Amino acid sequence: MKKNIFIVTLLCTGILLSGCASWNNAAKGTAAGAGAGVGIGAAIGALIGKDGKSTAIGAAIGTAVGTTAGAIIGKQMDKAAAEAAAIEGAKVDSFTDANDLKALRVTFDSGILFEFNKSTLNEASKKSLTNFSKVLKDNPTMDIMVFGHTDNTGTLEANQKISEDRAQAVARFLRSNGVPARQIVEIAGRNFSDPVASNETSAGRAQNRRVEVYMYAGENMIKEAQQQAR
């Protein structure tokens, strides 16, 4: 059994590196709904985040999601991804969540949102976040998590505080623009514990200063997709 999981994981990694980028989310949702398995989910998670935290993102539903329902969710994610990608300053990536369903990570560089070492949103960022809030309101059954990140300049305590304050500032602004509080499942600061680039260069540190918003199928979204699939 372990050997089979290892082989599937290797195959998935090979597919991801060679061709999965050309799939749309509906096709990926179909594959995920077919029960690709924990091994594939972990492999994708490892590629998305060094600590594999993406594999822990997903609604706690306690049951497998079928092929058709997975495709329905994948199609909804396609639409949301296209809308989010059109927003100035937003970078959109897709990944597989803990339920083997398509999910999105929307990244805003902190330089777009905040002045250096500040946690008050600048005026230029508010237009982007207002447009982003519309995407979230159009998808009320998608759950979201908001994480703030920093570079490694300064103490851990100082970076923890500013990363938390920035995540809270983004979440607060989204709520003020009509995003339901229940849709925001988690708001947290990650300090400099999850870099996406080297902190040895100024360019790398700039990439590490960011706010990430994870969008994934909530329990109600999954239930609706399952009903449509019947």
N, C-alpha and C positions, 0 to 999 in steps of 0.2 A: 504493500500500500504506500509506504514512504517513498519507494522507488518511483511509483507512478506519479505521485505528487511532484517529486523532483523533476521528472521528465516534463510534466505539464507546465511547471513553472519555467523551465528552460525554454520550452516552445513559446510560451507567452512572451517571455522577454525578447526572444528572437523576432516574434511578430511585431512587438511594440517598436523595436529598433528598426525594422525593415519595412513595415507596411501599415501598421495600425493608424499612423498619423493621417492616412487618406480616408479612413472610415468616417462616416458621419455618426452622430450620437445615437440615431435611431438604430443603425446597424449594430453599434456597440451594445446598445441596450438589449437587443435581441440576444446577442451572445451571452451577455451577463445574465439575463433572465433564464437562459437555458441551463444555468447551474454550472458556470465555469469553475467555481470552487474557491475555497479559502486560499489555496496555493497561488492562484492567479491574482486574487485580490491583494495578497501580501506582496507579490512581485510588483504589481502596478504601484502599490503604496510606497514601496521602497524607492521607486523611480520618481514619484511625485515629491516625497519628503524624506530627508535623510533618516529621520527618526521613525518613519513609517506611520506617523500619526493619522494620515488620511484613511488608513484601514479601520480606524476607530470612529470615523465620521459616518453617520447613517442612523436612521430611525430604528428604535428597538421594536421590531415587529414579531420576532420569534418564529418566523416561517419563511419559506422560500418564495420568491416572486417568480411567476411563470414567464415563459418566453414572450407571449403577446403583451402582457402588462409591462415587461421590461422595455419592449419596443415603443410602447406608448409614452413611457416616461422618458426614454431616450429622445423622442421627437420633441417633447416639451423642453427638454434641456437644450436641444439644438436651437430652438427659437429664442430662449432666454440668453444663450451664449452669444448669438448674433446681435441681439439688442444691447447686451452689456459691452461687447467688443466695439460698438459704435460710439461709446462714451469716451470723451477725451480723458486721457490719463489712466484708463482702465486696461489691464492686461488680463486676458481670460485663458485659463487652462482647464482641460477636462480630466477627470480621473474616475476610478471605480471606487465606490464607497463600500462600507461594511456589508451591505446587502447585495453586492455585485451589480449595482445600478449606476448609471452615469450621474456624475455630480460635477459641479463647477467650482473653481477657485478664481476669484476676481481680486487682482492685486493692484493697489494704489501705492505708488512710491510716496513716502512721507513728504518728500520735497514738493510734491504737487498739493498736498493737503495742509502742511504745516510749515511755519518758519523753523529754522534750525533750533533744535533743543526746546521747542515749544509744543504745547498740546492744544492750542486754540486753532480751530480751522480758519484758514485764510479765506478771503472773499472769493478768490478765483476757484477754489475747490468746491464751493457750495453748488455751483451750476452742475458740475459732474455728479455730485452726490444726490442732487435733486433728480437728475435724470436716472440715476441708478435706483433711487427709491421707487420710481415708476415701474421699473422692471420687477422689483420685489412685490409691489402691490398688485401687479398683473399676474403674479404667481403666488397667491396667498397660501397654498399648500406646500410650498417649498420652505423647509426650515433653513435658517442661516446661523453661522457662527462668525464672530468678528474677533480677529487676533491682531494685536499690535506687536511689532518687532523693531529691534534697534541694532546698531552696530555695537562693537565692543569697547567703544570709547567711554571712559569713566567707570564708576563702580557698578557692581551688579545691582545694588539697591536702587541707585539712581536710574539705571536703565529699566529695571522692573517697573518703577513708578511711571516713567514717561511712556512706556509701552502700554501699560494699563490705562493711563489717562487718554492716550490717543485712540485706543480701541473704544473706550467709553464715549469719547467725543464723536466718533463716527456713528456709533449706535444711537446716541442721543439725537444726532441730526437726522438720521433715518426715521426715527420715531416721530420727530417733530414734523416730518413730511408725510406722515400717514402710514408708515410701516407698522403693523400691529406689534406690540411688545411680545406677544406670545410667539411670533414668528422668529424672534431672535432668541435662540436656545442657549447660547453661551457668548460671553464677552470676556476676553482675557488678555493679559499682557504676557508675552513670551520672552521679554528682555532680549539678550543676544544668544539664546540657547538654540536657535534654529536658523543659522545663516544659510543664504542661498548663493553666496559668493564669498571670496576670500576677504577677510578683514585687514589684510596686509596692504591693500591699495585703497586709494580714495574712491575709485570707481566701484570697487567691491563693497566698501562700507555704505556707499549711497544705495546700492541695490538691497542691502540688508535692512536699511531703514524703510519700513513699509507697513501697510495695513492690508491684511488679507481677509476677504469675506468668502466663506464657504457656503455654497448653495447646494442643497441636496433634497431628495424626495422625503417629505415628512410622512408620518403615518397616514394622514388623510389622503395625501396624493397617491400613495401606494394603494389604498383601498379603492379610490376612484378608478385607478388604472385597472385594477383587478375586476371591478364591476364592468367596465367597458370591454374587457377581454372575454367576458362570458358569452 
